[in-house]
Amino acid sequence: MKFELKDDYIELFKLLKVLDLVDSGAHAKMLIADGYVKRNGEEELRKRAKIISGDVIEISEVIIEVK
């Protein structure tokens, strides 16, 4: 799955919400805090991590390429 940025960055929990991968922002934050999200192959625990162009986000079996 590809996501095109409209700004310089998007916060991680907002990205998951915008792509309808979670039901709510609270659900997104819980998944991140519990270690279910990887950023560029590394576990990402920061809910407000700034996701920029070139990042690859993995959640479950979904891979998101940020452009």
PQR file with spaces between the fields and no chain letter, atoms N, CA, C, O and H, PARSE charges and radii, in Angstrom:
ATOM       1  N    MET     1       0.850   -1.157    0.000 -0.4000 1.5000
ATOM       2  CA   MET     1       0.000    0.000    0.000 -0.0000 2.0000
ATOM       3  C    MET     1       0.906    1.234    0.000  0.5500 1.7000
ATOM       4  O    MET     1       1.936    1.258    0.674 -0.5500 1.4000
ATOM       5  N    LYS     2       0.519    2.237   -0.748 -0.4000 1.5000
ATOM       6  CA   LYS     2       1.295    3.471   -0.818 -0.0000 2.0000
ATOM       7  C    LYS     2       0.479    4.612   -0.218  0.5500 1.7000
ATOM       8  O    LYS     2      -0.745    4.655   -0.337 -0.5500 1.4000
ATOM       9  H    LYS     2      -0.317    2.217   -1.296  0.4000 1.0000
ATOM      10  N    PHE     3       1.193    5.539    0.432 -0.4000 1.5000
ATOM      11  CA   PHE     3       0.554    6.728    0.999 -0.0000 2.0000
ATOM      12  C    PHE     3       1.366    7.928    0.565  0.5500 1.7000
ATOM      13  O    PHE     3       2.579    7.975    0.769 -0.5500 1.4000
ATOM      14  H    PHE     3       2.188    5.505    0.528  0.4000 1.0000
ATOM      15  N    GLU     4       0.693    8.907   -0.037 -0.4000 1.5000
ATOM      16  CA   GLU     4       1.374   10.109   -0.494 -0.0000 2.0000
ATOM      17  C    GLU     4       1.171   11.235    0.519  0.5500 1.7000
ATOM      18  O    GLU     4       0.043   11.623    0.826 -0.5500 1.4000
ATOM      19  H    GLU     4      -0.293    8.869   -0.203  0.4000 1.0000
ATOM      20  N    LEU     5       2.280   11.744    1.023 -0.4000 1.5000
ATOM      21  CA   LEU     5       2.234   12.853    1.982 -0.0000 2.0000
ATOM      22  C    LEU     5       1.773   14.138    1.311  0.5500 1.7000
ATOM      23  O    LEU     5       2.132   14.420    0.168 -0.5500 1.4000
ATOM      24  H    LEU     5       3.196   11.429    0.773  0.4000 1.0000
ATOM      25  N    LYS     6       0.979   14.906    2.031 -0.4000 1.5000
ATOM      26  CA   LYS     6       0.575   16.215    1.543 -0.0000 2.0000
ATOM      27  C    LYS     6       1.364   17.315    2.258  0.5500 1.7000
ATOM      28  O    LYS     6       1.423   18.449    1.785 -0.5500 1.4000
ATOM      29  H    LYS     6       0.688   14.677    2.959  0.4000 1.0000
ATOM      30  N    ASP     7       1.970   16.972    3.404 -0.4000 1.5000
ATOM      31  CA   ASP     7       2.782   17.892    4.186 -0.0000 2.0000
ATOM      32  C    ASP     7       4.186   17.297    4.316  0.5500 1.7000
ATOM      33  O    ASP     7       4.507   16.314    3.649 -0.5500 1.4000
ATOM      34  H    ASP     7       1.922   16.050    3.789  0.4000 1.0000
ATOM      35  N    ASP     8       5.016   17.888    5.166 -0.4000 1.5000
ATOM      36  CA   ASP     8       6.371   17.382    5.372 -0.0000 2.0000
ATOM      37  C    ASP     8       6.381   16.032    6.083  0.5500 1.7000
ATOM      38  O    ASP     8       7.264   15.204    5.857 -0.5500 1.4000
ATOM      39  H    ASP     8       4.755   18.687    5.707  0.4000 1.0000
ATOM      40  N    TYR     9       5.382   15.821    6.951 -0.4000 1.5000
ATOM      41  CA   TYR     9       5.305   14.577    7.719 -0.0000 2.0000
ATOM      42  C    TYR     9       3.874   14.344    8.182  0.5500 1.7000
ATOM      43  O    TYR     9       3.016   15.221    8.080 -0.5500 1.4000
ATOM      44  H    TYR     9       4.664   16.493    7.134  0.4000 1.0000
ATOM      45  N    ILE    10       3.637   13.126    8.699 -0.4000 1.5000
ATOM      46  CA   ILE    10       2.371   12.804    9.360 -0.0000 2.0000
ATOM      47  C    ILE    10       2.729   12.002   10.601  0.5500 1.7000
ATOM      48  O    ILE    10       3.641   11.175   10.570 -0.5500 1.4000
ATOM      49  H    ILE    10       4.334   12.413    8.781  0.4000 1.0000
ATOM      50  N    GLU    11       2.017   12.242   11.687 -0.4000 1.5000
ATOM      51  CA   GLU    11       2.271   11.492   12.906 -0.0000 2.0000
ATOM      52  C    GLU    11       1.791   10.056   12.708  0.5500 1.7000
ATOM      53  O    GLU    11       0.788    9.809   12.039 -0.5500 1.4000
ATOM      54  H    GLU    11       1.276   12.913   11.713  0.4000 1.0000
ATOM      55  N    LEU    12       2.521    9.121   13.299 -0.4000 1.5000
ATOM      56  CA   LEU    12       2.267    7.699   13.075 -0.0000 2.0000
ATOM      57  C    LEU    12       0.830    7.299   13.368  0.5500 1.7000
ATOM      58  O    LEU    12       0.198    6.643   12.539 -0.5500 1.4000
ATOM      59  H    LEU    12       3.336    9.322   13.842  0.4000 1.0000
ATOM      60  N    PHE    13       0.296    7.678   14.528 -0.4000 1.5000
ATOM      61  CA   PHE    13      -1.067    7.245   14.848 -0.0000 2.0000
ATOM      62  C    PHE    13      -2.088    7.828   13.867  0.5500 1.7000
ATOM      63  O    PHE    13      -3.100    7.190   13.577 -0.5500 1.4000
ATOM      64  H    PHE    13       0.808    8.211   15.201  0.4000 1.0000
ATOM      65  N    LYS    14      -1.829    9.033   13.358 -0.4000 1.5000
ATOM      66  CA   LYS    14      -2.731    9.643   12.381 -0.0000 2.0000
ATOM      67  C    LYS    14      -2.678    8.907   11.046  0.5500 1.7000
ATOM      68  O    LYS    14      -3.697    8.764   10.371 -0.5500 1.4000
ATOM      69  H    LYS    14      -1.007    9.551   13.594  0.4000 1.0000
ATOM      70  N    LEU    15      -1.493    8.442   10.669 -0.4000 1.5000
ATOM      71  CA   LEU    15      -1.351    7.676    9.425 -0.0000 2.0000
ATOM      72  C    LEU    15      -2.214    6.419    9.471  0.5500 1.7000
ATOM      73  O    LEU    15      -2.924    6.111    8.514 -0.5500 1.4000
ATOM      74  H    LEU    15      -0.665    8.559   11.217  0.4000 1.0000
ATOM      75  N    LEU    16      -2.150    5.703   10.572 -0.4000 1.5000
ATOM      76  CA   LEU    16      -2.945    4.473   10.706 -0.0000 2.0000
ATOM      77  C    LEU    16      -4.433    4.778   10.649  0.5500 1.7000
ATOM      78  O    LEU    16      -5.213    4.014   10.080 -0.5500 1.4000
ATOM      79  H    LEU    16      -1.572    5.953   11.350  0.4000 1.0000
ATOM      80  N    LYS    17      -4.819    5.895   11.241 -0.4000 1.5000
ATOM      81  CA   LYS    17      -6.230    6.287   11.251 -0.0000 2.0000
ATOM      82  C    LYS    17      -6.698    6.712    9.855  0.5500 1.7000
ATOM      83  O    LYS    17      -7.771    6.309    9.406 -0.5500 1.4000
ATOM      84  H    LYS    17      -4.186    6.516   11.703  0.4000 1.0000
ATOM      85  N    VAL    18      -5.889    7.525    9.175 -0.4000 1.5000
ATOM      86  CA   VAL    18      -6.242    8.017    7.834 -0.0000 2.0000
ATOM      87  C    VAL    18      -6.414    6.858    6.849  0.5500 1.7000
ATOM      88  O    VAL    18      -7.270    6.913    5.966 -0.5500 1.4000
ATOM      89  H    VAL    18      -5.017    7.852    9.540  0.4000 1.0000
ATOM      90  N    LEU    19      -5.609    5.821    7.002 -0.4000 1.5000
ATOM      91  CA   LEU    19      -5.673    4.678    6.089 -0.0000 2.0000
ATOM      92  C    LEU    19      -6.732    3.653    6.502  0.5500 1.7000
ATOM      93  O    LEU    19      -6.833    2.586    5.898 -0.5500 1.4000
ATOM      94  H    LEU    19      -4.914    5.776    7.720  0.4000 1.0000
ATOM      95  N    ASP    20      -7.522    3.977    7.531 -0.4000 1.5000
ATOM      96  CA   ASP    20      -8.587    3.086    8.025 -0.0000 2.0000
ATOM      97  C    ASP    20      -8.059    1.718    8.460  0.5500 1.7000
ATOM      98  O    ASP    20      -8.736    0.704    8.292 -0.5500 1.4000
ATOM      99  H    ASP    20      -7.440    4.844    8.022  0.4000 1.0000
ATOM     100  N    LEU    21      -6.855    1.696    9.017 -0.4000 1.5000
ATOM     101  CA   LEU    21      -6.308    0.442    9.535 -0.0000 2.0000
ATOM     102  C    LEU    21      -6.740    0.205   10.979  0.5500 1.7000
ATOM     103  O    LEU    21      -6.578   -0.890   11.517 -0.5500 1.4000
ATOM     104  H    LEU    21      -6.305    2.520    9.154  0.4000 1.0000
ATOM     105  N    VAL    22      -7.291    1.243   11.594 -0.4000 1.5000
ATOM     106  CA   VAL    22      -7.786    1.166   12.975 -0.0000 2.0000
ATOM     107  C    VAL    22      -9.142    1.864   13.054  0.5500 1.7000
ATOM     108  O    VAL    22      -9.513    2.635   12.169 -0.5500 1.4000
ATOM     109  H    VAL    22      -7.423    2.133   11.158  0.4000 1.0000
ATOM     110  N    ASP    23      -9.868    1.580   14.124 -0.4000 1.5000
ATOM     111  CA   ASP    23     -11.185    2.181   14.305 -0.0000 2.0000
ATOM     112  C    ASP    23     -11.110    3.600   14.847  0.5500 1.7000
ATOM     113  O    ASP    23     -11.991    4.420   14.588 -0.5500 1.4000
ATOM     114  H    ASP    23      -9.567    0.953   14.843  0.4000 1.0000
ATOM     115  N    SER    24     -10.047    3.886   15.608 -0.4000 1.5000
ATOM     116  CA   SER    24      -9.935    5.202   16.242 -0.0000 2.0000
ATOM     117  C    SER    24      -8.476    5.544   16.509  0.5500 1.7000
ATOM     118  O    SER    24      -7.587    4.701   16.388 -0.5500 1.4000
ATOM     119  H    SER    24      -9.332    3.219   15.819  0.4000 1.0000
ATOM     120  N    GLY    25      -8.255    6.798   16.872 -0.4000 1.5000
ATOM     121  CA   GLY    25      -6.915    7.208   17.246 -0.0000 2.0000
ATOM     122  C    GLY    25      -6.435    6.475   18.488  0.5500 1.7000
ATOM     123  O    GLY    25      -5.258    6.136   18.603 -0.5500 1.4000
ATOM     124  H    GLY    25      -8.977    7.483   16.970  0.4000 1.0000
ATOM     125  N    ALA    26      -7.355    6.233   19.420 -0.4000 1.5000
ATOM     126  CA   ALA    26      -7.006    5.512   20.645 -0.0000 2.0000
ATOM     127  C    ALA    26      -6.558    4.084   20.328  0.5500 1.7000
ATOM     128  O    ALA    26      -5.612    3.578   20.930 -0.5500 1.4000
ATOM     129  H    ALA    26      -8.312    6.509   19.326  0.4000 1.0000
ATOM     130  N    HIS    27      -7.234    3.447   19.392 -0.4000 1.5000
ATOM     131  CA   HIS    27      -6.859    2.088   18.980 -0.0000 2.0000
ATOM     132  C    HIS    27      -5.476    2.102   18.340  0.5500 1.7000
ATOM     133  O    HIS    27      -4.662    1.218   18.604 -0.5500 1.4000
ATOM     134  H    HIS    27      -8.003    3.858   18.903  0.4000 1.0000
ATOM     135  N    ALA    28      -5.206    3.093   17.506 -0.4000 1.5000
ATOM     136  CA   ALA    28      -3.894    3.222   16.868 -0.0000 2.0000
ATOM     137  C    ALA    28      -2.805    3.379   17.919  0.5500 1.7000
ATOM     138  O    ALA    28      -1.768    2.720   17.844 -0.5500 1.4000
ATOM     139  H    ALA    28      -5.867    3.811   17.291  0.4000 1.0000
ATOM     140  N    LYS    29      -3.037    4.252   18.902 -0.4000 1.5000
ATOM     141  CA   LYS    29      -2.053    4.488   19.956 -0.0000 2.0000
ATOM     142  C    LYS    29      -1.785    3.228   20.762  0.5500 1.7000
ATOM     143  O    LYS    29      -0.647    2.969   21.154 -0.5500 1.4000
ATOM     144  H    LYS    29      -3.880    4.787   18.962  0.4000 1.0000
ATOM     145  N    MET    30      -2.837    2.435   21.015 -0.4000 1.5000
ATOM     146  CA   MET    30      -2.676    1.196   21.765 -0.0000 2.0000
ATOM     147  C    MET    30      -1.804    0.197   20.989  0.5500 1.7000
ATOM     148  O    MET    30      -0.911   -0.423   21.565 -0.5500 1.4000
ATOM     149  H    MET    30      -3.762    2.645   20.697  0.4000 1.0000
ATOM     150  N    LEU    31      -2.063    0.042   19.686 -0.4000 1.5000
ATOM     151  CA   LEU    31      -1.273   -0.879   18.872 -0.0000 2.0000
ATOM     152  C    LEU    31       0.192   -0.459   18.829  0.5500 1.7000
ATOM     153  O    LEU    31       1.086   -1.304   18.895 -0.5500 1.4000
ATOM     154  H    LEU    31      -2.789    0.545   19.218  0.4000 1.0000
ATOM     155  N    ILE    32       0.438    0.838   18.719 -0.4000 1.5000
ATOM     156  CA   ILE    32       1.807    1.340   18.680 -0.0000 2.0000
ATOM     157  C    ILE    32       2.494    1.071   20.015  0.5500 1.7000
ATOM     158  O    ILE    32       3.610    0.553   20.046 -0.5500 1.4000
ATOM     159  H    ILE    32      -0.288    1.524   18.666  0.4000 1.0000
ATOM     160  N    ALA    33       1.836    1.419   21.110 -0.4000 1.5000
ATOM     161  CA   ALA    33       2.402    1.234   22.449 -0.0000 2.0000
ATOM     162  C    ALA    33       2.686   -0.229   22.756  0.5500 1.7000
ATOM     163  O    ALA    33       3.627   -0.542   23.484 -0.5500 1.4000
ATOM     164  H    ALA    33       0.929    1.841   21.085  0.4000 1.0000
ATOM     165  N    ASP    34       1.874   -1.125   22.201 -0.4000 1.5000
ATOM     166  CA   ASP    34       2.048   -2.558   22.442 -0.0000 2.0000
ATOM     167  C    ASP    34       3.081   -3.203   21.515  0.5500 1.7000
ATOM     168  O    ASP    34       3.311   -4.410   21.593 -0.5500 1.4000
ATOM     169  H    ASP    34       1.109   -0.870   21.609  0.4000 1.0000
ATOM     170  N    GLY    35       3.704   -2.410   20.639 -0.4000 1.5000
ATOM     171  CA   GLY    35       4.797   -2.917   19.812 -0.0000 2.0000
ATOM     172  C    GLY    35       4.388   -3.598   18.520  0.5500 1.7000
ATOM     173  O    GLY    35       5.170   -4.372   17.966 -0.5500 1.4000
ATOM     174  H    GLY    35       3.517   -1.429   20.575  0.4000 1.0000
ATOM     175  N    TYR    36       3.197   -3.337   18.027 -0.4000 1.5000
ATOM     176  CA   TYR    36       2.726   -3.993   16.805 -0.0000 2.0000
ATOM     177  C    TYR    36       3.119   -3.264   15.518  0.5500 1.7000
ATOM     178  O    TYR    36       2.826   -3.743   14.423 -0.5500 1.4000
ATOM     179  H    TYR    36       2.562   -2.709   18.477  0.4000 1.0000
ATOM     180  N    VAL    37       3.776   -2.117   15.641 -0.4000 1.5000
ATOM     181  CA   VAL    37       4.094   -1.308   14.463 -0.0000 2.0000
ATOM     182  C    VAL    37       5.603   -1.202   14.289  0.5500 1.7000
ATOM     183  O    VAL    37       6.334   -0.932   15.242 -0.5500 1.4000
ATOM     184  H    VAL    37       4.014   -1.728   16.531  0.4000 1.0000
ATOM     185  N    LYS    38       6.057   -1.417   13.064 -0.4000 1.5000
ATOM     186  CA   LYS    38       7.471   -1.265   12.738 -0.0000 2.0000
ATOM     187  C    LYS    38       7.646   -0.118   11.755  0.5500 1.7000
ATOM     188  O    LYS    38       6.819    0.098   10.869 -0.5500 1.4000
ATOM     189  H    LYS    38       5.463   -1.637   12.289  0.4000 1.0000
ATOM     190  N    ARG    39       8.740    0.608   11.933 -0.4000 1.5000
ATOM     191  CA   ARG    39       9.097    1.702   11.026 -0.0000 2.0000
ATOM     192  C    ARG    39      10.481    1.386   10.483  0.5500 1.7000
ATOM     193  O    ARG    39      11.451    1.302   11.237 -0.5500 1.4000
ATOM     194  H    ARG    39       9.411    0.431   12.652  0.4000 1.0000
ATOM     195  N    ASN    40      10.562    1.213    9.184 -0.4000 1.5000
ATOM     196  CA   ASN    40      11.833    0.869    8.534 -0.0000 2.0000
ATOM     197  C    ASN    40      12.482   -0.347    9.179  0.5500 1.7000
ATOM     198  O    ASN    40      13.698   -0.388    9.365 -0.5500 1.4000
ATOM     199  H    ASN    40       9.774    1.281    8.572  0.4000 1.0000
ATOM     200  N    GLY    41      11.656   -1.343    9.521 -0.4000 1.5000
ATOM     201  CA   GLY    41      12.153   -2.603   10.069 -0.0000 2.0000
ATOM     202  C    GLY    41      12.408   -2.612   11.565  0.5500 1.7000
ATOM     203  O    GLY    41      12.739   -3.657   12.125 -0.5500 1.4000
ATOM     204  H    GLY    41      10.668   -1.310    9.370  0.4000 1.0000
ATOM     205  N    GLU    42      12.260   -1.464   12.225 -0.4000 1.5000
ATOM     206  CA   GLU    42      12.488   -1.355   13.667 -0.0000 2.0000
ATOM     207  C    GLU    42      11.161   -1.107   14.383  0.5500 1.7000
ATOM     208  O    GLU    42      10.298   -0.394   13.872 -0.5500 1.4000
ATOM     209  H    GLU    42      11.991   -0.616   11.770  0.4000 1.0000
ATOM     210  N    GLU    43      11.006   -1.695   15.561 -0.4000 1.5000
ATOM     211  CA   GLU    43       9.798   -1.450   16.356 -0.0000 2.0000
ATOM     212  C    GLU    43       9.702    0.037   16.683  0.5500 1.7000
ATOM     213  O    GLU    43      10.672    0.647   17.133 -0.5500 1.4000
ATOM     214  H    GLU    43      11.707   -2.274   15.976  0.4000 1.0000
ATOM     215  N    GLU    44       8.539    0.605   16.456 -0.4000 1.5000
ATOM     216  CA   GLU    44       8.321    2.043   16.732 -0.0000 2.0000
ATOM     217  C    GLU    44       7.279    2.173   17.829  0.5500 1.7000
ATOM     218  O    GLU    44       6.129    1.774   17.644 -0.5500 1.4000
ATOM     219  H    GLU    44       7.751    0.110   16.090  0.4000 1.0000
ATOM     220  N    LEU    45       7.672    2.729   18.975 -0.4000 1.5000
ATOM     221  CA   LEU    45       6.772    2.861   20.118 -0.0000 2.0000
ATOM     222  C    LEU    45       6.283    4.285   20.327  0.5500 1.7000
ATOM     223  O    LEU    45       5.468    4.531   21.217 -0.5500 1.4000
ATOM     224  H    LEU    45       8.606    3.053   19.125  0.4000 1.0000
ATOM     225  N    ARG    46       6.760    5.219   19.532 -0.4000 1.5000
ATOM     226  CA   ARG    46       6.348    6.619   19.678 -0.0000 2.0000
ATOM     227  C    ARG    46       5.084    6.871   18.850  0.5500 1.7000
ATOM     228  O    ARG    46       5.107    6.784   17.622 -0.5500 1.4000
ATOM     229  H    ARG    46       7.422    5.020   18.809  0.4000 1.0000
ATOM     230  N    LYS    47       4.008    7.177   19.525 -0.4000 1.5000
ATOM     231  CA   LYS    47       2.716    7.385   18.852 -0.0000 2.0000
ATOM     232  C    LYS    47       2.753    8.566   17.891  0.5500 1.7000
ATOM     233  O    LYS    47       2.123    8.541   16.834 -0.5500 1.4000
ATOM     234  H    LYS    47       3.989    7.247   20.522  0.4000 1.0000
ATOM     235  N    ARG    48       3.497    9.596   18.269 -0.4000 1.5000
ATOM     236  CA   ARG    48       3.559   10.811   17.467 -0.0000 2.0000
ATOM     237  C    ARG    48       4.836   10.892   16.628  0.5500 1.7000
ATOM     238  O    ARG    48       5.249   11.981   16.230 -0.5500 1.4000
ATOM     239  H    ARG    48       4.009    9.617   19.128  0.4000 1.0000
ATOM     240  N    ALA    49       5.456    9.754   16.361 -0.4000 1.5000
ATOM     241  CA   ALA    49       6.664    9.740   15.520 -0.0000 2.0000
ATOM     242  C    ALA    49       6.334   10.393   14.184  0.5500 1.7000
ATOM     243  O    ALA    49       5.289   10.127   13.589 -0.5500 1.4000
ATOM     244  H    ALA    49       5.121    8.869   16.684  0.4000 1.0000
ATOM     245  N    LYS    50       7.236   11.250   13.723 -0.4000 1.5000
ATOM     246  CA   LYS    50       7.007   11.961   12.465 -0.0000 2.0000
ATOM     247  C    LYS    50       7.408   11.057   11.298  0.5500 1.7000
ATOM     248  O    LYS    50       8.587   10.767   11.095 -0.5500 1.4000
ATOM     249  H    LYS    50       8.084   11.466   14.206  0.4000 1.0000
ATOM     250  N    ILE    51       6.413   10.624   10.546 -0.4000 1.5000
ATOM     251  CA   ILE    51       6.629    9.752    9.401 -0.0000 2.0000
ATOM     252  C    ILE    51       6.868   10.636    8.184  0.5500 1.7000
ATOM     253  O    ILE    51       6.057   11.502    7.857 -0.5500 1.4000
ATOM     254  H    ILE    51       5.455   10.859   10.711  0.4000 1.0000
ATOM     255  N    ILE    52       7.996   10.401    7.521 -0.4000 1.5000
ATOM     256  CA   ILE    52       8.387   11.228    6.380 -0.0000 2.0000
ATOM     257  C    ILE    52       8.477   10.383    5.107  0.5500 1.7000
ATOM     258  O    ILE    52       8.415    9.154    5.146 -0.5500 1.4000
ATOM     259  H    ILE    52       8.655    9.697    7.787  0.4000 1.0000
ATOM     260  N    SER    53       8.624   11.075    3.993 -0.4000 1.5000
ATOM     261  CA   SER    53       8.751   10.402    2.708 -0.0000 2.0000
ATOM     262  C    SER    53       9.923    9.424    2.750  0.5500 1.7000
ATOM     263  O    SER    53      11.005    9.763    3.229 -0.5500 1.4000
ATOM     264  H    SER    53       8.675   12.073    3.962  0.4000 1.0000
ATOM     265  N    GLY    54       9.705    8.219    2.251 -0.4000 1.5000
ATOM     266  CA   GLY    54      10.739    7.197    2.233 -0.0000 2.0000
ATOM     267  C    GLY    54      10.594    6.180    3.354  0.5500 1.7000
ATOM     268  O    GLY    54      11.194    5.107    3.286 -0.5500 1.4000
ATOM     269  H    GLY    54       8.826    7.943    1.861  0.4000 1.0000
ATOM     270  N    ASP    55       9.814    6.488    4.383 -0.4000 1.5000
ATOM     271  CA   ASP    55       9.599    5.540    5.476 -0.0000 2.0000
ATOM     272  C    ASP    55       8.720    4.380    5.007  0.5500 1.7000
ATOM     273  O    ASP    55       7.854    4.535    4.146 -0.5500 1.4000
ATOM     274  H    ASP    55       9.327    7.360    4.438  0.4000 1.0000
ATOM     275  N    VAL    56       8.973    3.226    5.599 -0.4000 1.5000
ATOM     276  CA   VAL    56       8.143    2.044    5.354 -0.0000 2.0000
ATOM     277  C    VAL    56       7.587    1.608    6.703  0.5500 1.7000
ATOM     278  O    VAL    56       8.340    1.325    7.636 -0.5500 1.4000
ATOM     279  H    VAL    56       9.676    3.101    6.299  0.4000 1.0000
ATOM     280  N    ILE    57       6.270    1.559    6.795 -0.4000 1.5000
ATOM     281  CA   ILE    57       5.578    1.207    8.026 -0.0000 2.0000
ATOM     282  C    ILE    57       4.957   -0.174    7.853  0.5500 1.7000
ATOM     283  O    ILE    57       4.339   -0.469    6.829 -0.5500 1.4000
ATOM     284  H    ILE    57       5.659    1.789    6.037  0.4000 1.0000
ATOM     285  N    GLU    58       5.131   -1.016    8.871 -0.4000 1.5000
ATOM     286  CA   GLU    58       4.524   -2.347    8.859 -0.0000 2.0000
ATOM     287  C    GLU    58       3.626   -2.480   10.074  0.5500 1.7000
ATOM     288  O    GLU    58       4.025   -2.180   11.199 -0.5500 1.4000
ATOM     289  H    GLU    58       5.633   -0.777    9.702  0.4000 1.0000
ATOM     290  N    ILE    59       2.407   -2.934    9.828 -0.4000 1.5000
ATOM     291  CA   ILE    59       1.489   -3.251   10.912 -0.0000 2.0000
ATOM     292  C    ILE    59       0.762   -4.517   10.509  0.5500 1.7000
ATOM     293  O    ILE    59       0.073   -4.559    9.490 -0.5500 1.4000
ATOM     294  H    ILE    59       2.083   -3.178    8.914  0.4000 1.0000
ATOM     295  N    SER    60       0.923   -5.540   11.316 -0.4000 1.5000
ATOM     296  CA   SER    60       0.405   -6.863   10.993 -0.0000 2.0000
ATOM     297  C    SER    60       1.038   -7.288    9.663  0.5500 1.7000
ATOM     298  O    SER    60       2.263   -7.349    9.565 -0.5500 1.4000
ATOM     299  H    SER    60       1.482   -5.506   12.144  0.4000 1.0000
ATOM     300  N    GLU    61       0.248   -7.574    8.667 -0.4000 1.5000
ATOM     301  CA   GLU    61       0.803   -7.977    7.367 -0.0000 2.0000
ATOM     302  C    GLU    61       0.682   -6.869    6.325  0.5500 1.7000
ATOM     303  O    GLU    61       0.906   -7.095    5.136 -0.5500 1.4000
ATOM     304  H    GLU    61      -0.747   -7.524    8.747  0.4000 1.0000
ATOM     305  N    VAL    62       0.324   -5.669    6.784 -0.4000 1.5000
ATOM     306  CA   VAL    62       0.169   -4.522    5.881 -0.0000 2.0000
ATOM     307  C    VAL    62       1.479   -3.727    5.847  0.5500 1.7000
ATOM     308  O    VAL    62       2.028   -3.370    6.890 -0.5500 1.4000
ATOM     309  H    VAL    62       0.142   -5.486    7.750  0.4000 1.0000
ATOM     310  N    ILE    63       1.964   -3.460    4.648 -0.4000 1.5000
ATOM     311  CA   ILE    63       3.169   -2.654    4.474 -0.0000 2.0000
ATOM     312  C    ILE    63       2.778   -1.362    3.761  0.5500 1.7000
ATOM     313  O    ILE    63       2.154   -1.379    2.700 -0.5500 1.4000
ATOM     314  H    ILE    63       1.518   -3.750    3.801  0.4000 1.0000
ATOM     315  N    ILE    64       3.163   -0.240    4.375 -0.4000 1.5000
ATOM     316  CA   ILE    64       2.817    1.082    3.838 -0.0000 2.0000
ATOM     317  C    ILE    64       4.086    1.783    3.409  0.5500 1.7000
ATOM     318  O    ILE    64       4.994    1.985    4.215 -0.5500 1.4000
ATOM     319  H    ILE    64       3.670   -0.226    5.237  0.4000 1.0000
ATOM     320  N    GLU    65       4.155    2.154    2.144 -0.4000 1.5000
ATOM     321  CA   GLU    65       5.286    2.907    1.627 -0.0000 2.0000
ATOM     322  C    GLU    65       4.869    4.365    1.561  0.5500 1.7000
ATOM     323  O    GLU    65       3.900    4.710    0.885 -0.5500 1.4000
ATOM     324  H    GLU    65       3.417    1.989    1.489  0.4000 1.0000
ATOM     325  N    VAL    66       5.606    5.225    2.269 -0.4000 1.5000
ATOM     326  CA   VAL    66       5.268    6.655    2.321 -0.0000 2.0000
ATOM     327  C    VAL    66       6.052    7.390    1.256  0.5500 1.7000
ATOM     328  O    VAL    66       7.278    7.290    1.199 -0.5500 1.4000
ATOM     329  H    VAL    66       6.393    4.944    2.818  0.4000 1.0000
ATOM     330  N    LYS    67       5.354    8.125    0.415 -0.4000 1.5000
ATOM     331  CA   LYS    67       5.976    8.865   -0.691 -0.0000 2.0000
ATOM     332  C    LYS    67       5.794   10.349   -0.500  0.5500 1.7000
ATOM     333  O    LYS    67       6.249   11.139   -1.327 -0.5500 1.4000
ATOM     334  H    LYS    67       4.358    8.206    0.462  0.4000 1.0000
